[in-house]
Amino acid sequence: MKKLPAEIVASLLAATTVFTPAHLPPWAIFVSWAGTFAAGGPKPDVMKKIWITMPIGAIFACLIVLCFGVAGQHLTGSAFVAAQCVILFSLNATMMSLGRIPALSFVPGMFFGFASYFATLFGNFGPVPGDPYVALAATILMNALGPVYAWLTARFGAHHHHAEQPSVANANVAVS
């Protein structure tokens, strides 16, 4: 079967995000779709590592928001800013440290979920805008679709491959 150019397949898939229901965040699909290709393409090992790590990032982002909320109820001024620094440092370091576990070693995937969560919550997306728990669910759902879109792009699209460039290392260059 002759495949369409990948640019056409990807653009057709991108157009489907216009119909995203319930004010769900379509960019979360794009983040994880591109992230899948950046991590090596929609192969089983890449899909597994990205699907495992994205929700971890979203969960930690949600925890940061919730902890900031609690701190904001009890602290003001410099004490609140200091608490935010401690919360962010502690939770971010903990999240990244999970990358030392082999099954969770794809830390960039955590940041795909992390960034998507903040964009969803503070962009007031999701069925209940501004709700941190609904934003978490919306982020995890939409991030999970990105690798599927990557797989569809690879499955039905023909990718353009650039010709190999001649190696400079093999050239005999005279230096004067």
Protein Blocks (a to p, Z undefined) as FASTA:
>chain_A
ZZddfklmmmmmmmmmmmpghhiafklmmmmmmmmmmnnpaafklmmmmmmmmmmmmmmm
mmmmmmmmmmmmmggcjllmmmmmmmmmmmmmmmmmmmmpmklmmmmlmmmmmmmmmmmm
mnopajbghiaklmmmmmmmmmmmmmmmmmmmmmmpccddddddddfklpccddZZ
